[in-house]
Amino acid sequence: SRTRAKTGHAGTLDPFATGLLLLLSGRATRLASCFVGLPKRYLTDVDLSFRTTTGDPEGDPLESHEPPSAAELEASLVALRGDVELPIPTASAVKIGGERAYRLHRKGITVEMPMRRSRIDSLDVIAYTAGIATLDVAVSSGTYVRSIADALGGHCSALRRTEVGPFT
């Protein structure tokens, strides 16, 4: 049944992603700003054999390469933990000159994407088989997991948000 109550969310998910999305209804929609900046946790599968134009399975494939060894992957992860600065993906909702970056990307317009400072609190390998790394990632709000995958030389083939602040 319909309540006709005002409804909103406290942070989007990428179209290919699954998992936790906080929804607010009625008077609770006024609290959205309290939830938007909360840290997030994800499980992601990163295909380390090639990058894509969007950092996810929806983008066009770029150059393929031999995936790193487990030791090389671990060494790459060390450099990504803590405070980092990574480029915002071209297919994101960030506005560039007043238009959403993903709309420009779909039109084939190439733009220089800004860098974003964020914090990666944990970045751990759960499994690594046949060039696919399953990672458990805890990050500050506004961090693009697709940018982490790209920095590792791959793309997110799956992404699931498992936590937003205290919510699981």
Disulfide bonds with the S-S distance in Angstrom:
none
